[in-house]
Amino acid sequence: MAILFATCNKSTSSSNVWTHLSSKKGDIPTPGPSTEQTASLILDVDRDGINDFIIGSRVRGPSLLWYRRGRSGWTKYIIDNSFLPIEAGGAFYDIDGDGDLDVVFGGDRTSNKVWWWENPYPNYDLTTSWTRREIKNSGLNMHHDMIFGDFDGDGKAELAFWNQCAKKLFVAEIPSDPKNTQPWSYTEIFSNSFESEGLDKADIDGDGKIDIVGGGRWFKHSSGASYIPMVIDDNQRFSRVAAGQLKKGGRPEVVFVVGDGIGQLKWYEWTHSSWIGHDLLSFNVDHGHSLAIEDINGDGNLDIFCAEMRLDGGNSDAKMWIFLGDGNGNFTRTVVATGYDNHESKLGDLDGDGDNDILGKPYNWETPSLDIWLNNGTGLTLDRWQRHVIDQNKLWRAVFIASADIDGDGNNDIITGGWWYKNPGSSGGMWIRNTFGLPLNNMAAVYDFDGDGDMDVLGTQGQGSSVSSSFVWARNNGSGIFTIFNNVSGGDGDFLQGVAVDRFRNVDSVEIALSWHAAGKGIQMLTIPSNPYRDTWTWHKISNTSQDEALSAGDIDRDSDLDLLLGTEWLENRKESWIKHTLNDTRDNPDRNRLVDINGDGRLDAVVGFEAINTVGKLVWYEQPISVTSTWTEHIIANIIGPMSLDVADMDNDGDFDVIVGEHNLSNPSSAKLYIFENVDSTGNSWRQHIVYTGDEHHDGAQVVDIDGDGDLDIISIGWGHDQVVLYENKAFNALKALKAH
């Protein structure tokens, strides 16, 4: 059964705006019939780019349900229709290496088993159970909490799980043939005289290995199957746990709260010699069985989520808190809702809009039931696109593509080659091709050159990549009617590959930096005269250095004037001269580039796509050091085919910069991809790949603009081996508005 989204009554004083959905109101399919809901997971089961979730139960079957996310809500599928005594906790990983995520759950105090279920992608059926296999089928009972990670640094994931009745922590290697291996081999790495729970993972000591965190401790791998337990706080041995970089710099911090009892919610920081705990509340938490660390408000700092249970109907004022972090160890307490049962409630993006929502799972209060709080904060999905061909067959190859409001109607139009395309007011409407007028055949720059408030165009007289260094410019009358002027001095080159327009030397004079495809031409600078349609536009060479590709202008050295990025070299603006610097001495040839502060440290970094026609090339960002003339550290974003179309923008509206890149794959254009690389951690150290479209080759395209004025950023592009002008319409805000309308 599929359920449409609907908005229920909100109960919130959080700074985020939350939309509350409930199975009691018909917004979500009701789970059950079990009245003890023990476990939950958030993961992308069907590989569609949108998270689903799984609910585990005991007392009666079905024991596992999958809630599959669709365009308008969730559909309930059965994973296991039988009764199993599923315990809290659970984990997911591609166990059999077939590209989809499989799931693991353990038995409760009545069972000595741990199971895994094989994801049957893409062959799903609403009522057909998945294949279940055993990881553990002997020994003592109860397996509350488990987690996958490469804990021994061998490049392969292991499964760590508590065995409460044995009072032990085990680590199991995934067998080479997991479908034909039952049970798995597992090794005891810790035992004590008390039961423990809670598992998370983090590189606590910064040695490059992921450590296990739980039971009031963290576990450092030493060698082989040996781990050394390091005590954080022994009083937290039976607590929920979450780890993350709550304070920038140093070791990750750790948060504990009693999940099955009453106690403090505390976060712990390492002070070079010991762990110091800080109470987040001035009172005890009542069964705080839901705990997580994520960036909830999209400010780039990690926050803490904690929620209480209403076990057996008690604790009527049970709270759902979010502690908003500032990255310096300070937290602002907010309340999402009061009076709900939260047991193994989880954070994750449940509606594909790029921010963290809350999956609220009660244990036995008014069950079977589910609640979801959708975070209608700032995040936008990066996975909803519609392709439109603006021009199927333009008359010749274009070198650049840009967008601006040419006719003054408030809509951004598209400019490429010798033409501008009038925006019909909707992306799917009819875009009319208009000429600037001969002999302007190849647009190079769009700018208000005469200062009358509308956008003019500078271009060369050559078509496509034909040799022509003769310029003309087109003066706009404000409605898209152009007059051609040829009072521009001819340059020295073949066809342009880089253009940057700005006021480089003073506020009165606009200049245009030019980079040609032909080697040895240096960087040339056109100066716009005070009377641009009467006086001659003259040029001079500002540097013999050129990397013969894209140019980006920005204040690289923070001295209040604009410098020029050439790729892996840059020119320092000294007003009357330009000084060359090398930011990174790589042997590869840079192609496209952008200047932007990727890691939020206040210094401009360089994003560079390297020349790689029909072959794999680097897409990187170079981190500017404190001393701008020192070597800039290279960070690989991805290795893809021909990253020679590039732009940078905050595509998901989360406050950091993402990277847009199109592949220049002439030999196999049907497989060429247009990507967005999402800056996941706002520091450029973690990137998530999103594919916008497959099947268009790109060259000097993939430019970002809000073409339809709906508040999200669309992409326009051209290629070298085809004659199309293509628009990729971003449907993120459409989806968000549709959700809110329900």
N, C-alpha and C positions, 0 to 999 in steps of 0.2 A: 504494500500500500504506500503510495506517495502522498506526502502531506505538504501543502503550500505554507510558506512563511506567513506568520501573522504577528502583529505587535500586541503584546499583553501589557498589563499595568507595570510600570517601573517602580522599583523601590531602591533608590540610590541617592547617595550624597557624594559619590565619587566625582572627581574632576573630569573623568571620561563620561561620554554619553553611552548608556547601555540600553539595548533592546532586549527585553526578557521574553523568551519563548518557553512554553511549557507543554508537556504531553497532556496535562489536565485541561488545557484549553484547545487541544487539537492541533497545536503547532508542530508537534513531533509525534511520530508513531509511538504508542505506548509499548514499553518493553514487557517482560513478564512471560508467563504468569507468576514466576517466582517473586516472592516478597522480600528476599534477601539478595540485594544487588551488591556484589562484592568487589568488582574490578572494572577498570575502564582503560582504554588506550585511544590516543588520537594519532592517526597515520593515514597516508594516502594508499588505500588498499588497491584501487583499480588503475593507478598510474595515470590519472587524468589531470594531475596538477593541483587538485583540490583535496583537502583533508577530509577523511571520513572518520568514524569512531566506532569502537567496539565496546559492548557491555557484557560483563561476565556475572553470572548468578549461581546460587546454589539452592538447595531445598527441593527444587523440581526443575525439569528441563523446559525449554532449551537452555543450555548452559552458556552459550555464546551467541550473541547477536551482532550483526554488522549493520551499521547505519550508513548507507551509501549516499553521498552528497550528489544531488542533481541540480539542474538549473533553478528549480523552484523550491527545493527542500530536500528531505531525506526519505529514502525508501529502506524498509527493514528487510534484511536477509538473514537467514539462519546459517551460522557457521557450524554449530554442533547442536543437534536436536535432542541429544540424550541428557540425562541428569549426570552431572559431575560436581563434586564438592569444590568448586573454584574458590581459591583464596584471593585476597587482595594482592595487588601487584600484577605483574605481567610485563612482557617486553616484546619487541618486534625486531626482525632482522631478515635479510635475504639469506636464509639458512641453506637453501639448495642451490644458490647461485644462478637462478634463472631470471633475475632482473626484477622480481616483485618481492614484496615484504611478507614474510611468514610471521606467525604469532606464537607466543609461549605463555602458558599459565601453569600455576602449580596447585596442588591439592591442599585443603585446609587441615585442621587438626585431626580429621578422620581419615586422611589419605597420605600414603607415602610416595605419591607419583607427581612427576612433572611431565607435561605434554607439550608437543608442538603441532601446529596445524599448517598444512601445506596450502598456500594461496593458489587457487586454481586458475589464476588469470590466463586468458581472458574469458574463460568458460564459467560464467557465474549463473546460478539458478537461485530463485528466491527461497526454495525449501530444501535444496540438496546440501547436505552437510559436507564440509571439507574433510580431507583425509587427515586423521589424527594419528600421531606416533608418540612413543614414550621416550623421554630423556632419562627419567629416573623411575624405577618401579620397585625399589627395595629400601631397606633402612627405616628410619623413623619418619614421623609425619610432620606436616605443616611447612609450607614454603611461601612465606609472606615476604614479597619483594624479590625482584631479579632485574638484571640489567646486562646488556651487551656492550662490549668495548674491547679494544686491543690493549689489554692490561699488561701484557708481558713484552710489548714492543716488537713482536715478530711479524707484524703486518697482517695478522689474521685476528678476527674477532673471537672472543671467548664469551661464555655466559657465566655470570656470577649470580649465585642465589643463596639466600638464607634457608636453613633447615632448622626451624625453631625447636622442635622437640629433641633434635640432636644437639642443639646449642652450638651449631657449627655454620661456617660460611664455606661454600664450595665454589670452585671454578671448573667449568667444563669446556673442553675444546670441542669445536664443531667437527664432527667426523668428516672424512674425505668423501664418504658416500652416505649422507645422512638419511636418505630415503630407505636404505637397507641396513641401517645400524640402530638397534634397540637393545638395551638402553645405551646412552653415551658413557664415555669414561669421564669421571670428574674427580677432583682432588680437594681434599680438605686444606684450606689455607688459614683457618682460624677456628679456635674453639675456646669455650669458657664455661663457667658454671651457671651462666644466666642466659636467658633468651634475648636475642637482639632482633632489630628490624630497621628498615629504612635503607635505601641504596640510591646513590647518585654517583657521578663520575666527574673528575676534573684533574688537570695536571697540577696537583697541589704544590709540588716543589720545583716546577719549571724545568724538569729534566727531559722533557719531550715525550714522556710516557704518560698515558692516561691512568690515573689512580682510582681505586675504588674508595668510596666514602660511605660510611654507615656505621650503625652501632656505636655512635659516639667516637668514632675513630676514622682514620684514613689508612689505606693499606698500600704500602710501597713495594713494588715488585723488586726482588733482589736478584734472583737467578732461577732458571728452570721453572719449577712450580712453587717456588718459595716466595712468600710475601711477609713483610714486616709490618705489624700493626702499630700505628702511631696514635696515641690518645689525644683527642681534642677536648672532650669532657666526658668522663666515664658515667656521669649522671644522665647522659643522653643516649644510653645504650639501647633503649627501647623507644626511640623517637623517630618521627618522620624527618627527612633530611633533604636539603637542596644546597647545591654549591654553585658559585658563580663569582664573577669579578664585580662585586658591589662597590669596591673602592678601586679606582684606576691605579695601576701599578702594583707591584708586589704579588704575593700569593693570592689565589682566589679565596673568597670568604665562604663560610659555611653557616647555614641556618638550621636550627633544630627546633622542633616542637613536639610535645607529647601527643601522639595520635590516639592512643587508647587509654586515656586518663586525663588528669588535670595538671597543668604545669605551665611554665613560662615559655614564651616565644622569644628565642635569643639568636642573635647573629654573632659569629666569632671571626676575629681577625688575628692573623699571625703577626707578632711584634718582634720578629727576629730571634726570639728566645722562647716564647710561649704563646698559647692561644688565649685571647682575652674575649670574654663574652659580654654582650650588650643586650639588655632587656628592651624589646621593642614596645612593650605595653607595661603599664603600672599594675596590672592584674593578671591572673592566670587565664590560660586558654582552656576551654572545656572540649576535650576530644578534638584537637586540631588535626584531623586526619587528612587534610588537603593542604599541600605545601608545594610551592614552585617558585622559581626565579626566572623571570623573562622581562624584556622591555615592553611594558604594557601601554605606556602613553607615547611611545615613539620619539622620545627625546635623546635616544642613544645611550641612556643609562639603564642599568638593570634594576628592576623592581621586585618586590616580594609579594606573593599571593599566599594567604592563609585563610582557611575557612573551618568552622566548627561543625560538629555533628549534632543531630537531634536524635540521639540513640534512644530507641524505645519510646519516642515521642517527647522526651524531656528537652531541657535547654531551649525554651521557647524563644529566647532572644539571641539564638545562635547567630554569629556574625560572619560575614564574608568581607575580609579586609584586603586592601591593596596598600602597600607601603611604597610610595613613589621615591625612588632613590635619585640623588643628585651626582652620583659617581664619586663622592667624597666621604661617604659614610653617614650622611644625613638622610632622614626619611620623613616624608609627610604621610600621615595615616589618613586613609579614606575608607569609606564603607560602601560596598557595592549593594548589599541587600542584607536584611535581617529576617530571621525566622525560618531559614531553609536548612535542610539536612545536606551536608556536604561530606561525602566519604569517597576518597579517591577522585575528587573533582580535579579536572585537568585544564591546563592552558594550551591553546593552539588556535590557529587560524581556521575557523570552521566555515566561513562564508567566502573565502578567497579574496578578501579585500586588503590583505597584507598586514593586518594587525592581530593581536592575540585576543581571542574570545575565551569564554569560560564554559566548559562542559560541566554542569552541575549534576552529580550522581548521588542521590540519597542511598543510605544503606537499608533502613527498614521503616522510615517515617513516610507514611502515606504512599507506600510502594504497592505495585510497580509504577514508577513515574520517572521522568527526566526533566531537567531544566537546562536551558542554555541562555547565557547572557552574551549577546553580540556586541562587540566593541565598535561603536560607530565613531571611532576617533579619527585619526588622520590617514591611516594606511589605505592604499588602493591595491587591488589585484593587478598582476602583471601578465595575466594569462587569458584575457578576453579581447580578441581582436577580430576585425572584419576587413578583408582586403578589397580595395576598389581600384580598378584600372582607370586612371584619369585620361590617359591618351594611349591607345593601343599601338599607334604607329606614328610617332613624331618624325619629322622630315629628315633629321640628321642627328648624329650623336651629340649629346650635350656633356659638358665637362663638370658643371656644378648644378646644384638645385638649392633653392631657397624659398622662403615664404615671407609675405608681407601683405598688408592691405593696400593694394594698388589703386583701387577705384574709390576709396573713401567710404565704403558702405558698412564698415565695421567688421567685415569678415576677412580672414587671412586668405590670400590667394597664393597660387604656386607659380614660381618663376624658374625657368630652366631654358638653356639654349637661347633661341631667338624669340621666345614666347612667354606670355603669362596666361594662366588659366584662371578664369573668373570662378570664384567660389559660389556655387548655386544656393548656398544656405544649408545644405545637407550633404554629408559625405557621399551618399549614394546618388545624388542628383547628376545632372548633365553639366559637365565642366567644359566651357567654351574656350578654345584656344585662340588667343589674340597675339598678333605680331607687334613687336616694338617698332619695326620699320628697318628697311635695309639702310646701311650694311651691318647693323648690329645682329650678329648671328650666334654669339656665344656669351651669355651673361657671365660676368665675373664678380660683380658686387652690386648690392641693392642698398641705397643710402639716400638720404635727403641732401644731395650735393649742393643744391641752391638755397637751402634753408627756408623753403616756403611752406613746409609742413606736410608735404607728400613725398612718396618714395620714388626716386629716380634710379636709373640703371646704367652701370658702366659695363661695356663688353668689348670683345674683339671681333674682327671682321671675318675671321676664319670659321669654318664649319667643323664642329667636333674637334678632332685632333690634327686637322690640317694646319700647316705652319702659317701663322699669322701673328705678328706682334703689333698690328695696327689697331688702335683703339678708336671707339666712338662712345658717346654717351647719349642717353635718351632722357629728355626732360619731360616730366609728368605734369600735365595740367591739373591734376587732382582727381580726375575721373577715369584715368587709364588711357588717355589719349597722349601720345608721345611725339615730341619733336626731336629729331636726331641732330646732334652737333658733332663735328669732327675736329674740334679745336684741342685735341689731346695728342701730345707728342707720342710717336711710336716707340714702343719698348725695344728690348733686345732679347729675343728668345723665340721659341717655337709655339707652344701653347701652355697656358697657365696651369699650375697645380696648387698654388697657394696664394691667397689674398687676405689681407687684414686691413680694415678701415678704422681709423681712429685719429685722435689728436695726440700725436707722439711728442711734439716739441713744445707746443704752447696751445692755449685755449682758442686762439683765433684761427688756426690753420688746420684743416682736415687733410690727412695724408693717407695714401694707399700703398701698403707694402706688397710687393709682387715677388713670387717665386715661380720660375719657369721649369718645364719638364727637362729641357736641354741642360746638360751639365756645363759648368764654367761661366754661368751668367750672373752669379752672385744674387744678392737681394737688391731690388730696385725700389725706389720710392717716388710715387707720383704725388705732386702737391696740387691741391685744388685752389685756384686763384680766388680772390675776393669777388670777382665777377666771373662765375664759372662758365657762362655761355658766351662771353665776349673775349675774355683773355685766354691765353694758351695754358693748358695744363702741362707742366714740365716735370721731368723726372731726373733723378740722379741715383747713382749706385751708392748704397750705404755700407755695403760689405761685399768683399769678394767671396765670403763664405756663404754657401747655400747647400742644403741637403736636397734641393730640387723637388720638394714636396710641400705639404701643408704648412701654413703659418698660423700661429695663435698669438694674440696680443694680451699682455697682462703685466702687472707690476710684480715681476718675479723676485726682485731684490728688495722690495718694500721701501723704496726711496721716493715714492709718490710720482713716478713717471712710468710709462708703459714700455716694457721690453718685448722681445719677439722670441717665441719658441719655434725652432726649426725642425725639431724631432728629438734627437739626442744631443743637440747643441742648442745654445741660445745666445742671443745678442743683447748685451747690456746697453741700455740707452744712456749715453753720456751727453745728451742734448746735441752737441755738434759732432759727435763720433759714436760709433757702435763697436763694442768690444766683444769678441767671441769667447764663449766658455763651453766646455764639454761637461754635460751633467752625468753621463755614464758612457764609458768607453767600450760600448758593445760593437761587434763587427757586423751586426745585422743592419739592414737598410730600413730606416723608419719611413712610413708613408703618411698616414693621417695622425693628427695629434690634437689635444685639447689641454688647456690650462684650467685646473680646478683644485680646490682643497679637498682631497679625497678623505683624509683622516681627521679633519676638523681641528687641526693644530694651529690654524691661522696662517699657514704658509701654502702658497700655490704649489701643487704637484703637477706632474706631466703624465697624461694618459696617451699612450702611443700604440697604434696598430702598425705592424711591420709589413713591408712589401713581401708578398708570397703568392704569386699568381698560380692558381690551380694546385697549390700545395699548402702544407700546414705552416703557419706563421705565428709569431708571438703577439698576444695582446697583453700589454703590461701597464703598470703605473709606476712612475719613479717618484719616490718620497724625497721631498726637499729637506736637506739637513739644516741644522741651525746656522751653519756657515754655508751660504748659498753657493759658493764656489767650490765646496768639497764635492766628493762623489755622491750622487743621488742613488739611494738603494732601489734596486729593481725588484718589483713584486709582480709575479705572474698572475694575471687574471684568468687567462685561458690560452690554449693553443688550438687555433681553428684555421680553416682554410681561408687564405687571403683576407685578413682583417683590414681591408682598405676602404671601408666606409665606416665613419665613426662620429658619434656625438656623445655628449655627457649631459645628464639632467636628472632631477629628482623625480623619477618615473612613478614611484609608489607613494609620494607625498609624505615620506617619513623623516624628512629633514636632512638626508644625506644624498650624495650623488651616485647615481647608477650609470652604467656604461651601455650604450647602444652600438651594435656593430653588425655590418652585413658582409657576407662572404663573397669574394671575387673569385668565383669558380666557373671559368669559361668552358672547361673540359666536361663538366657535368653540372650544368646549371639547374637541372631538376632537383638536385640534392643540396643546392646552395641555401643557406639558412640566414635568417635575420634574427639576431639574438638581443636579449636584454640580460646583462649581468647585474644582478641585484647586490648592492653593497649591504650585506646582511648585518654586520656588526658595527657599521658606521665608521670603521677605521681602515677599511680596505684589506683586512686580513682574512675575510670570509666572503665568498661570492657564491650566489645561487644563480644557476643558468635557467633562463626562460626562452623558449623558442616562440617567436612571434609568427613566423611563416617559413615554410620550406618550399622552394621551387622558383625563386627569383635570384638571379645573379646581381650583385651590387658593385658599383664603382663610384667613389666620391659621393655616395648617397647616404641613406639612413640618417636623415636630419629630423630633428624633433621640433614640433610646433603644435599648439592647440588649434587645430584647423577648424573644428566645429564649435568652438567656444563653449564646450560643456564642462570645462574645468580640469580635464585630464589631458595628457600629452599624447598626440598622435605622431606618426612617423611617415615622412615622404621620402621617396627614393628613386634612383635611376640606376642603369647598369651600363656596361661597356659593350656587351654582346647582344643587347636587345634594344628595341625602340620604344619601350613602354615608359610611362610615368605612372608610378604606383603610390597609392595612399593606403596606409594601414591604420584603420580607425580603432582607437582605444575605446573599449566599451566598459571600462571600469566604473565610471561615474553613472552610466546608464544602469548598470547592475545594482549599484548602491542605492540609487534613487528608487528603483523598482522594489528593492527590499524594504525601504522605508515607507513606500506607498501602501504596502500590505499592512 
